[in-house]
């Protein structure tokens, strides 16, 4: 296992690169972080590509990375950011997350994952922790991440809602998002959201993998 990156220099402000495409969200986060005298936002990027260039140029201590960006899933950019700025730690921000998403962050080399619904004090503290070489996951996620990384995988179907179980059953019948939306009586985008949540909760990347996993674990008849 490679050595952990060095922590930020004691006494110096922690240098943060914010990778977030929504202007209002980025400004709110910047203001919240800059209120703390030991935190300094040194740059803001609006995409993974721009973040890679800015990380190489600015050498931040912490990259605060939005998960949903115009050019892809932020988790997929973690390795590139760490290559561009080898000593940085990457903390992912997400609107919502499951244990499988948090585990992907850890497996990609990220130092943690926070929900955007967490309060600003928790965000400041998380930035400090990851800069000091620790990990920071939103409440309820860390134990699940540790279980998955050590092979103690909990019941994958335990967190599925009734509607998500219906969606999984329909996926098991081989239906696509349009057919599922009609069967459930919801909009296609809503059906797609249900499908995405099923995939994340089952730790699957594709619908076929989700169905295969569900059959193996006895979640489908």
N, C-alpha and C positions, 0 to 999 in steps of 0.2 A: 504494500500500500504506500503511495507517495506521501511524503511528509506534509503536514498541514501548512497552509500559507501563514506567514508571520502576521501577527495582529498589528493593527494600526499603531503608529508611534505614540507612546504614552505622552500625554500633555498636549498633543496636537489634535485639531478638530478632525473628526472622521470625514473623509472625502467621499461623497456619494454621487454616483451617476444615476439619474432617474430615466428609465426607458418606459415611456407612457405616451400613447398617441392622442389621448383626449386632453385638450388644453385646460379645461376647467379642473379636471381631476389632477392633472400635473401641477397646476398652480396651487391647489389646496394642499397637496402633499408637500410641495416645496416650502410653503409658508409654515406648515406644521413642523417640518424638520428644522428650518432655519431659526425657529424660536429658541431652539436649544443651542447654547453657546458651544457645545462640543460636537455639533453636527453641521456640516456644510455641503449643500448641494452645488457641485462644481460644474454640472452640465445636465442637459435634458435632451434625450433623443426620442424620436417618434416612431421608430421601427427597429427591428433587429439589426438590419444592415447598418443603419446609422449608429446604433449602439455599439457595434463591433468597432467601427472607425473611432468613435468617441472614447471607447474604453482604451484602445491602443494609444490615443493621443493624451488622455487625461490621467491614466493610471489610478483610477479610484480605489478606495479601500473596500467599498461596498457598491454593488450594482443592484438597484431596486428595480426589478423587472416585471412589467405587466405580463400576464399570461397570454392575453388575447391582443395580438398586434397585427397591423395590416399585412405584413409579409410572413405571418405564420404564428405557430404556437411558441410562446416565449420559452417554454421548457426545452424546446429543440435548439434554442440559441445559447443555452448555458455553457456547453463545451466550447463554443467559439469565443464567448466572452472571456472565459478563463484562459483560453489560449492567447487572446489579445492582450489581457492584463493578468499575468500569471498569479499575482498576489491578491487579486480581488476576491471577495466572497459574494455570492449571488443570492439575493433574497427575492423570492417570487411573490407577486401580489395577484390575487384572483378574486373574482366576484363570488365564486363558490368553488368548493373542492371536496373531493372524497379521499379516502385513504389511498386509493390506487393512484390518484393524481399526485398526492403528497409523496408517495413512494417513488413515482417517476422523477420528481424533483430531486430527491435524495440520490437516486441511482444515476442521475445525470451530473451529479457533482454540486448541486445547489445546497446552500446552507440553511434553507428553511422556506416556509410558505406561510403567508398571512392572508387572511380574508380582508377584503376591502371594508367589511362591516366592523372589523376590530377597531377599537378607539385609537386616537392619535398617540396617546401615551404608550400603548402597547407597541405601536409602530416604532416610536423612538427607542424604546427598550430593546426591541428586536434588532434594530440596526446596531445598537451598541453590542449586543450579545454576539452577533455574527462577526462583527469587526474584531471582537476579542477571541475569535476562534471557536465559538460555541455554535449550536444550532438553535433555530427558533421556528417552531411550528404553532399554528393556532391551536387553542385548547381542544382537546379531543382527538387531534390528528397524530401527535407524536407516538403515543402507545401503539396505534394501529400501524404506523410506519415501522416501528421496531419489530412488531409481530411479523410483518410481511418480510422484512429484510432478514430476519432470523429463521424464517420458514414456519413460524407459528401463525398460519393464515386463518383468520376467523371465518365463520360461515359467510360466504360471499353473498348469499341471498338475504341475509338478516336485515340489511338496510334498504332493501327494495320496498318502495311504497306499493299499495294495491294497484295503482295505475301503472306503475313500472312493471309489475308482475304481469299485468294484462298485456303490456307492450312486449314483454319477453315471450309470452305464449304465442303472440302473433308473429314475432320474428321466427319462432320455432316452426310455424306453419309455412315459412318461406316468403312472407309478405314484405313488401317494401314500404317506404314512408307514406306514399300516396294511399295505398290500400289500408295501412294501419290508421291513417287519419280518418278514413271513411268508417272503418269498423268501430273506432272509438268516438266518432262524432266530434272531432276536434280539427283545428286548422293543421295544414301540412307542417308548418313551422313548429307548432306545438308537438306534433308527433315526432318530428326530428329531435326536438329537445328531450322528449321522453327516451328516445332511442339512445341519444348521447349519454344520458344519465345511466341507463342500463349498462352501456359499454364501460363507463368509468367505474361503476360499482362492482362490475365483474372483472375489472382489470383487463379488459379486452380492447384491442385496437380496431377490430372489424366486427361486423354483424355476424359473420360466419364463426369467428373465434368466440363471440359471446354465446352463440347457440351451442357450440361444441363444449364450452366450459359449463354451461348450464345443464346440458345433458349428463356430462360426467359427474357433476355435483348433485344430480338428482333434482334439479329445479324445474326440469321439463319432463313431461310424461313420455 
